[in-house]
Amino acid sequence: MLHPSGFPACPPATLEPAGRGPKACPKGSSAGPVGKATGYVAFGTEVVPETATIEPFYAPGGGLEFFTFGHAPVLLEVLSKAHFVAASGLFSKELIAEVPLVETVPGAQDASVKTISVTVGSAIRKNGKTIYYGRVPKKCPTGGFPAKAELIFAGLGGLPQTTVAKTLKVPCPRR
């Protein structure tokens, strides 16, 4: 169950490459701890690894924004947007995230992603009461809650559109 109202949002313009950056976002707009992405960038025929941080923020209108920052070997500042929609079956919500094409240096191949690890969720206190962005049911199934992540990569440059899905178990909260 999601409760996005009441959480401060960080305007997308703040996180755009021309913006002031994550430190200028309002207090409480962070949607979780800093995550990490690993991938590759190409310089001619040489392909080298790139590690980047991913900072989740609450977006205006109840969605999410992910600010990705890499600094070596190339400078990357990428803003991705996401929102939740109702789902059916085993899952009650589906997160739809836009993963933009990431250009590295002029004339080079676009960056590619190997792994993404990010956690979303936080709580705020208002009028002495704790408000959680997301809540899970009180009863937790053995092994945790079933979850599924799905990334859809656009078919560009003659490549087919590709969907990558990963199922996992979200740990039961400590009581």
MIDREN-360209 format. One line per field, with one value per residue: residue number from 1; x, y, z of N, C-alpha, C in turn; residue in three letters. Coordinates in steps of 0.02 Angstrom, whole numbers, plus 32768, in hexadecimal, padded with zeros to 4 digits. Example, Ala and Ser with C-alpha at 12.3 -4.5 7.8 and 13.67 -1.06 7.14 Angstrom:
<recs>
seq: 1;2
n.xx: 8294;8282
n.yy: 7EE4;7F90
n.zz: 8186;8162
ca.xx: 8267;82AC
ca.yy: 7F1F;7FCB
ca.zz: 8186;8165
c.xx: 8294;8285
c.yy: 7F5B;8002
c.zz: 8186;818A
type: ALA;SER
</recs>
This chain:
<recs>
seq: 1;2;3;4;5;6;7;8;9;10;11;12;13;14;15;16;17;18;19;20;21;22;23;24;25;26;27;28;29;30;31;32;33;34;35;36;37;38;39;40;41;42;43;44;45;46;47;48;49;50;51;52;53;54;55;56;57;58;59;60;61;62;63;64;65;66;67;68;69;70;71;72;73;74;75;76;77;78;79;80;81;82;83;84;85;86;87;88;89;90;91;92;93;94;95;96;97;98;99;100;101;102;103;104;105;106;107;108;109;110;111;112;113;114;115;116;117;118;119;120;121;122;123;124;125;126;127;128;129;130;131;132;133;134;135;136;137;138;139;140;141;142;143;144;145;146;147;148;149;150;151;152;153;154;155;156;157;158;159;160;161;162;163;164;165;166;167;168;169;170;171;172;173;174;175
n.xx: 802A;8020;804A;805D;803E;8065;80EC;817D;81AA;8228;824A;8253;82A6;830A;8359;8381;840A;8432;8404;8406;8428;8422;843B;83F5;8372;82D3;82CD;82A8;827B;82C3;82B9;82EB;8380;8424;8441;8490;84DB;8523;857F;85AD;8618;864C;86E3;8712;874C;8761;8717;86E1;86C7;8647;8614;8588;8526;8480;83FD;8364;82CE;8237;81BB;8162;80B2;80AC;80FE;81A0;824F;82EE;8391;841F;84CC;8569;861B;8695;86D4;869A;8637;8599;84F3;8458;83A9;8323;8278;81EB;8154;80CD;8053;7FB3;7FB2;7F91;7F67;7FEB;8032;801A;803B;808D;8127;814F;81D3;8234;82BF;8338;8391;843F;84B5;8564;85EC;8604;85E6;8602;85D0;8533;851D;8517;84BA;84E3;84C3;8445;8421;83B2;8356;82B5;8253;8217;81FB;819C;8184;80F3;8097;80B3;809E;80CF;80E3;80E1;8128;8112;80B9;80B5;804E;8016;8029;80A8;80E3;813A;81E5;81DC;8193;8152;819E;81B8;8220;8228;8278;8271;82C4;82DE;82CA;8345;83AA;83A2;839D;833B;82A9;82BB;828D;82B5;82A0;8297;827D;8262;8272;822E;826A;821B;81DA;8231;81F1
n.yy: 7FC6;806C;8112;819E;8225;82B9;82A9;8305;8344;833C;83B2;8389;83DD;8403;8392;837B;8378;8400;8437;845D;83ED;8356;837E;83F3;83D0;83CC;83B4;8313;82E2;827B;81D7;8164;8101;8120;80CF;805C;804B;7FE8;7FE5;7FF6;8057;8092;80B5;80D1;8039;8007;7FCB;7FFE;7FEE;8043;808F;80C6;8133;8129;818F;818E;81F0;8242;8270;82FD;82EC;826B;8206;81BA;81E7;81C7;81EF;81DB;81CF;81CF;81D2;81A7;8143;81A8;823F;8232;8265;823F;8242;81E4;81B7;8178;811D;80D7;805B;8009;7F59;7EAD;7E07;7DB1;7E22;7EC4;7F44;7F96;7FD0;8048;8078;80F1;80D8;8132;8146;814B;81B9;81C1;81F8;8267;8214;8196;80F0;80D6;80D3;803A;7FD0;7F66;7F3B;7F6E;7FB1;7FE1;8028;8053;80BB;8109;8165;81E5;825E;82A6;8316;82CC;824B;81B8;81A9;813A;8121;80AE;801A;7F74;7EDF;7EA5;7E1E;7DB5;7D55;7CB6;7CC3;7D3F;7DCC;7DB7;7DFF;7E5B;7E98;7EF3;7F22;7F7F;7F8A;7FFA;7FDA;8006;8046;7FD7;7F6E;7EF4;7F17;7EF6;7E9B;7E8B;7E29;7E13;7DB1;7DB8;7DAD;7E13;7E40;7E17;7E93;7ECA;7EAD
n.zz: 8000;7FD3;8008;7FCE;7FE3;803E;8045;8025;7F83;7F04;7E8C;7DDE;7D8F;7DE6;7DEE;7D6E;7CF5;7CE3;7D57;7E0A;7E52;7EBD;7F44;7F51;7F5C;7FB3;8066;80A1;8028;7FF4;7FB9;7FEC;8015;7FCB;7F34;7EBF;7E1D;7D9F;7D09;7C5B;7BF2;7B51;7AFC;7A67;7A30;7AAC;7B3D;7BD9;7C8C;7CEB;7D7F;7DD8;7E43;7E83;7EAD;7EFC;7EF1;7F28;7EB6;7E6E;7E71;7E9E;7E69;7E49;7E41;7DFD;7E19;7DC4;7DD4;7D90;7D8D;7D5B;7CDE;7C91;7C9E;7CDC;7CEA;7D0A;7CFF;7D2F;7D23;7D80;7DA7;7E08;7DE1;7DE9;7DFD;7DD1;7E0D;7E5A;7E80;7EC5;7E9F;7E18;7DE0;7D6F;7D13;7CBF;7C60;7C23;7B86;7B8E;7B65;7B4F;7B24;7A98;79FF;7A2F;7A65;7ABA;7B6D;7BCD;7C3C;7CC2;7D46;7DBC;7E57;7ECA;7F50;7F86;7FEC;807F;8118;816A;81ED;8227;8282;82F7;82CE;8276;81CA;8148;80A8;805D;8087;80C3;80C9;816C;8185;8155;80D0;80D8;80C0;8084;8028;7F84;7EF5;7E5E;7DE0;7D4B;7CBB;7C28;7B96;7B15;7A66;7A05;797F;792A;7983;79DC;7A43;7AEE;7B7C;7C24;7CAE;7D5E;7DE9;7E99;7F4D;7FC6;8060;80FC;816B;81FF;829E
ca.xx: 8000;804A;8030;808D;802D;8086;8134;8196;81C2;825F;8238;8281;82D7;8342;8382;8399;8451;843C;83E9;8433;843B;83FE;8442;83C4;832E;82B7;82D6;8273;8268;82E9;828C;830F;83C8;8447;844D;84CB;84D5;8562;8574;85E7;861B;867D;870F;8728;8741;876C;86DC;86F9;8690;8633;85EA;8562;84F8;843A;83DA;831C;82AA;81EF;81AE;8121;807C;80AC;812C;81E5;8284;832E;83C9;845A;8509;85A8;864F;86D2;8700;8677;8608;8554;84BE;841D;836C;82F0;8238;81C6;8116;80AC;800F;7F95;7FC2;7F63;7F87;8016;804E;7FE6;8054;80C1;814E;8162;820B;8252;8308;8349;83CE;8473;84ED;85A1;8613;85EF;85FE;860D;8594;8510;852F;84EC;84B3;84EB;849B;8426;840B;8395;8321;8288;8225;822C;81C5;81A2;815B;80C8;806B;80C2;808C;80FB;80C0;810D;8118;80F5;80AE;80A6;801D;8031;803D;80DD;80EC;817B;8218;81D4;815F;8168;81A5;81D1;8237;822A;8294;8267;82F6;82C4;82EC;8363;83E2;8399;8397;82F5;8296;82CA;8273;82DA;8279;82B9;8251;8287;824B;823A;826C;81E7;81F3;823F;81BB
ca.yy: 8000;80A8;8150;81D1;826A;82D0;82A6;833B;832E;8362;83C3;836C;840F;8403;8358;837A;838B;8449;844C;8466;83AB;8338;83A3;842A;83B6;83DA;8383;82E0;82CB;823F;819D;8128;8108;8123;808E;8056;802B;7FDA;7FDE;7FFD;808C;8081;80E7;80AD;7FF1;7FF5;7FCF;8003;7FF0;8082;8087;8103;8133;8137;81AC;8193;822A;8247;829F;831D;82C2;8228;81D7;81B7;81FC;81A9;8216;81B0;81F6;81AC;8204;818D;816D;81E1;8260;8223;827E;8226;8244;81B3;81C1;813B;8122;8098;8050;7FCD;7F1B;7E78;7DC8;7DAC;7E63;7EF8;7F80;7F8E;800C;8054;80A6;8103;80D5;8154;8138;8174;81C9;81CB;822C;826C;81E2;8155;80C8;80E9;80AB;8000;7FC0;7F20;7F30;7FA7;7F9F;801C;801C;808D;80BC;8130;817A;8228;8269;82E0;831C;8297;820A;81A1;8199;8112;8126;806E;7FEB;7F30;7EC1;7E91;7DD8;7DAE;7D0F;7C98;7CD4;7D84;7DDD;7DB0;7E3D;7E52;7ED4;7EE9;7F5A;7F79;7FB0;800D;7FBF;803D;8035;7F94;7F3B;7EE9;7F2B;7EBE;7EA0;7E63;7E23;7DF5;7DA7;7DB7;7DAD;7E4E;7E26;7E2A;7EC8;7EB7;7EC4
ca.zz: 8000;7FCD;8022;7FB8;7FF7;807A;803D;7FFB;7F42;7EE7;7E46;7DAC;7D78;7E16;7DE2;7D28;7CF3;7CEB;7D97;7E43;7E6A;7EF5;7F84;7F51;7F64;7FF5;809B;80A2;7FE5;7FE2;7FBB;8002;8016;7F8B;7F14;7E94;7DDC;7D7C;7CC1;7C2F;7BC0;7B1E;7ADE;7A2C;7A38;7AF2;7B69;7C1E;7CBD;7D0A;7DBA;7DE4;7E7B;7E71;7EE6;7EF0;7F0D;7F1A;7E7F;7E71;7E57;7EBC;7E4A;7E60;7E14;7E0F;7E00;7DBD;7DCC;7D86;7D82;7D3D;7CB5;7C74;7CCB;7CCC;7D15;7CE7;7D26;7D1A;7D46;7D8B;7DCB;7E17;7DC7;7E06;7DDA;7DE3;7E1D;7E95;7E90;7ECA;7E7E;7DE5;7DD7;7D29;7D14;7C7F;7C62;7BE4;7B63;7BAE;7B39;7B77;7B03;7A52;79D0;7A4F;7A73;7AF7;7BA8;7BD9;7C83;7CD6;7D83;7DDE;7E9A;7EE9;7F81;7F8B;8024;80B9;8145;8185;8228;8222;82BC;8326;82B3;8240;818B;811D;8060;8049;80BE;80AE;80F6;81AD;8181;8123;80BC;80E6;808E;806F;7FF7;7F3E;7ED0;7E1A;7DBE;7D03;7C95;7BE0;7B71;7AD3;7A2C;79E0;7954;790F;79B7;79F0;7A87;7B1B;7BC1;7C54;7CEB;7D97;7E22;7ED7;7F8A;7FF0;80A5;812B;8198;8245;82CB
c.xx: 802D;8025;805E;807C;804F;80D2;814B;81B1;81FC;824D;826B;82B7;8314;8373;839C;83E3;845F;8423;841D;8448;8417;8403;8410;837C;8315;82C5;829B;825F;8290;82BB;82B0;835A;83E6;8454;8489;84B9;851B;8552;85B4;85DF;8652;86A3;872E;8719;874B;872D;86F4;86BE;8685;8607;85C8;8537;84B2;8417;838F;82FD;8260;81E5;816B;80EC;807D;80DB;8171;8214;82C4;8365;8406;8496;8545;85DE;868F;86C3;86DD;8649;85C2;8526;847E;83E1;833A;82B1;8214;8184;80F8;8067;7FF5;7FA8;7F90;7F8A;7FAF;802F;8018;7FFA;808A;80E5;8162;8197;8225;829D;8320;838A;8404;84AD;852A;85CA;85FF;8610;8608;85CA;8573;8526;8500;84EF;84BD;84BF;847F;840F;83F3;835C;82F7;825B;8241;81EF;81D2;8175;8134;8098;8075;80B3;80BB;80D0;80F3;80F7;80F7;80EF;809F;8071;803D;8049;806E;80E5;8133;81AC;8212;819E;817A;816B;81C2;81E5;823C;8244;8289;8298;82DD;82EC;8305;839C;83DE;8395;834E;82E8;829E;82AE;829C;82B2;82A1;8286;827D;8257;825F;8236;8231;8203;8200;8207;81D7
c.yy: 803E;80E5;818A;8218;827B;82CE;82DF;831E;835A;8372;83A6;839D;8412;83CB;8352;838E;83D6;8463;844F;8424;8395;835E;83DD;8412;83C4;83A2;8353;82C7;828F;8202;815D;8134;810A;80DC;8090;8036;801E;7FD0;7FE7;8039;807A;80BF;80C5;8064;7FDA;8000;7FCC;8007;8036;8070;80C9;80FB;8142;8151;81B0;81CF;8223;827E;82C1;82EF;827B;81F5;81D7;81D1;81DB;81D2;81E9;81DB;81C9;81DF;81E9;814B;81A7;81FF;8253;8241;826F;8229;8213;81C0;817F;814A;80DD;8097;8010;7F91;7EE5;7E38;7DCC;7DF0;7E98;7F38;7F6E;7FD1;8011;808A;80B2;8101;80F4;813A;8166;817C;81D8;8204;822E;8236;819D;8130;80E2;80BB;806F;7FEF;7F76;7F10;7F72;7F8D;7FDE;8006;805B;8085;80E6;8141;81C1;822D;82AA;82DF;82E2;8251;81F8;818E;8175;811A;80E6;8041;7FA7;7F13;7EA9;7E48;7DD0;7D64;7CF6;7CA9;7D1C;7D8D;7DD4;7DF4;7E2D;7E95;7EC4;7F28;7F4D;7FA7;7FBB;7FEB;7FF9;8024;7FEF;7F5D;7F31;7F04;7EED;7ECD;7E71;7E64;7DFF;7DEE;7DA2;7DB4;7DEA;7E34;7E40;7E61;7EAC;7ED3;7ED2
c.zz: 8000;7FE8;800E;7FCF;8039;8076;8010;7FB9;7F2B;7E9E;7E15;7D95;7DA7;7E07;7D9A;7D28;7CFB;7D2E;7DCE;7E63;7EA9;7F37;7F89;7F58;7FAB;8027;809A;805E;7FCD;7FEC;7FD1;8002;7FD0;7F73;7EE6;7E52;7DC1;7D33;7C9B;7C01;7B8F;7B07;7AA2;7A34;7A80;7B1B;7BB0;7C4E;7CD8;7D46;7DC8;7E23;7E60;7EB0;7ED5;7F13;7EFD;7EE7;7E8A;7E53;7E70;7E9D;7E6B;7E2B;7E2C;7DEF;7E00;7DAE;7DC7;7D77;7D64;7D1A;7C92;7CA8;7CB2;7D00;7CF0;7D17;7D07;7D42;7D4B;7DAF;7DD6;7DF7;7DE9;7DDC;7DF1;7DF3;7E5D;7EAD;7E92;7EA7;7E4C;7DDF;7D8E;7D2A;7CCD;7C87;7C21;7BC6;7B7F;7B7D;7B64;7B5B;7ABA;7A26;79ED;7A56;7AB3;7B30;7BAD;7C24;7C8E;7D12;7D9D;7E22;7EBD;7F17;7F86;7FC7;805D;80E3;815A;81C3;821E;825E;82ED;830C;827A;8204;815F;80D5;8048;8085;809F;80DD;8137;81AC;8146;8111;80CC;80AE;8074;803B;7FB0;7F1C;7E8C;7DFE;7D74;7CE2;7C4B;7BBD;7B2B;7A9C;7A01;79B4;7938;7942;79CA;7A36;7AB3;7B60;7BED;7C95;7D20;7DD0;7E60;7F11;7FB3;8039;80CE;815A;81DE;8270;830F
type: MET;LEU;HIS;PRO;SER;GLY;PHE;PRO;ALA;CYS;PRO;PRO;ALA;THR;LEU;GLU;PRO;ALA;GLY;ARG;GLY;PRO;LYS;ALA;CYS;PRO;LYS;GLY;SER;SER;ALA;GLY;PRO;VAL;GLY;LYS;ALA;THR;GLY;TYR;VAL;ALA;PHE;GLY;THR;GLU;VAL;VAL;PRO;GLU;THR;ALA;THR;ILE;GLU;PRO;PHE;TYR;ALA;PRO;GLY;GLY;GLY;LEU;GLU;PHE;PHE;THR;PHE;GLY;HIS;ALA;PRO;VAL;LEU;LEU;GLU;VAL;LEU;SER;LYS;ALA;HIS;PHE;VAL;ALA;ALA;SER;GLY;LEU;PHE;SER;LYS;GLU;LEU;ILE;ALA;GLU;VAL;PRO;LEU;VAL;GLU;THR;VAL;PRO;GLY;ALA;GLN;ASP;ALA;SER;VAL;LYS;THR;ILE;SER;VAL;THR;VAL;GLY;SER;ALA;ILE;ARG;LYS;ASN;GLY;LYS;THR;ILE;TYR;TYR;GLY;ARG;VAL;PRO;LYS;LYS;CYS;PRO;THR;GLY;GLY;PHE;PRO;ALA;LYS;ALA;GLU;LEU;ILE;PHE;ALA;GLY;LEU;GLY;GLY;LEU;PRO;GLN;THR;THR;VAL;ALA;LYS;THR;LEU;LYS;VAL;PRO;CYS;PRO;ARG;ARG
</recs>
